[in-house]
Amino acid sequence: MPEDLKESISGSTELVFPDDAVDQTYSLQERSVYDAGEVREEMDSEIPEYGSWLPVDLDGDQAWLVAPSELRSVLVEQEIRTGERFSIDKMQKTGRGQSDPYTVEVSLPDREAVSEDQASLTGD
């Protein structure tokens, strides 16, 4: 049965895969990582099939961001907080194999703005 166009997008949750993750700004909804089975159950869907996922806010909507270990490590190293914005500048596999690692670069726009403001106050 066809679904109304407006109803098809209201309340929908997006899955964000590595190819689509770059040049987007996210904020963590919580500091928890879910496995694919939990995301499928939450979305009542057959995808995603595998991986670790972070619940994020993307442009005011709930989304699930795929979270390879390299991304999780960067977020932990940066001590990302719930609700804090972060942008993925690069998330690219280093090879073609399924288990090849990713190269991940993340920026924190809110922290960078504060750092620039502090630099201008100190005369740097």
TAJO-V156735 format. One record per residue. N is the residue number from 1. RES is the residue in one letter. D_CENTER is the distance of its C-alpha to the mean C-alpha in whole Angstrom. Layout:
{{N RES D_CENTER} {N RES D_CENTER}}
//
This chain:
{{1 M 33} {2 P 31} {3 E 29} {4 D 29} {5 L 26} {6 K 25} {7 E 25} {8 S 23} {9 I 20} {10 S 21} {11 G 18} {12 S 16} {13 T 13} {14 E 11} {15 L 9} {16 V 7} {17 F 9} {18 P 9} {19 D 12} {20 D 10} {21 A 7} {22 V 9} {23 D 11} {24 Q 8} {25 T 8} {26 Y 6} {27 S 7} {28 L 7} {29 Q 10} {30 E 11} {31 R 12} {32 S 12} {33 V 11} {34 Y 12} {35 D 14} {36 A 15} {37 G 18} {38 E 17} {39 V 14} {40 R 17} {41 E 19} {42 E 17} {43 M 17} {44 D 20} {45 S 19} {46 E 20} {47 I 17} {48 P 15} {49 E 17} {50 Y 16} {51 G 13} {52 S 11} {53 W 8} {54 L 6} {55 P 7} {56 V 6} {57 D 8} {58 L 8} {59 D 12} {60 G 13} {61 D 12} {62 Q 11} {63 A 8} {64 W 7} {65 L 4} {66 V 7} {67 A 7} {68 P 10} {69 S 12} {70 E 12} {71 L 9} {72 R 10} {73 S 13} {74 V 12} {75 L 10} {76 V 13} {77 E 15} {78 Q 14} {79 E 15} {80 I 12} {81 R 13} {82 T 12} {83 G 12} {84 E 12} {85 R 10} {86 F 8} {87 S 8} {88 I 8} {89 D 11} {90 K 12} {91 M 11} {92 Q 14} {93 K 16} {94 T 19} {95 G 21} {96 R 22} {97 G 22} {98 Q 20} {99 S 20} {100 D 20} {101 P 17} {102 Y 14} {103 T 15} {104 V 12} {105 E 12} {106 V 10} {107 S 12} {108 L 12} {109 P 14} {110 D 16} {111 R 17} {112 E 19} {113 A 20} {114 V 22} {115 S 23} {116 E 25} {117 D 26} {118 Q 28} {119 A 29} {120 S 31} {121 L 33} {122 T 34} {123 G 35} {124 D 33}}
//
